[in-house]
């Protein structure tokens, strides 16, 4: 079985292309291999940690809640930009979340035409519950590792996080 379980992972032609990060062919080849592995890891984590959490609301609504969790209070424009969806699509999502009591809308004091969206306690609770389910699923997976493997995984995951922070900050 491949790393993605029973799901087949297809690389499109654009993903198969190589992108030069330096004038050294060896460095370019290694960077492209790392980028392919990175995509595989993201897909694997999505399929095996997050999807198994059985989110009790539609994923587009859950994504909006996640965006709000990182931004605290923000506008529709900012959330739509974060999620890469149109403001019109997001308006419907936010309306449904407000009806269910997950978010609140308040007039922006700086711009009366705009609303500020905030998570309610109920919205924070559903995110915390989903995080706990995801964490539980991840811990179940770690349970099968030896102490040596756990230490190795810890070092690798810390190095991975350190590299990402250097790359994107």
PyMOL commands that set and color helices and strands:
alter all, ss='L'
color gray80, all
select helices_A, chain A and resi 13-16+25-53+59-71+76-83+87-99+121-142+147-168
alter helices_A, ss='H'
color red, helices_A
select strands_A, chain A and resi 74-75+103-108+111-119
alter strands_A, ss='S'
color yellow, strands_A
deselect
rebuild
show_as cartoon
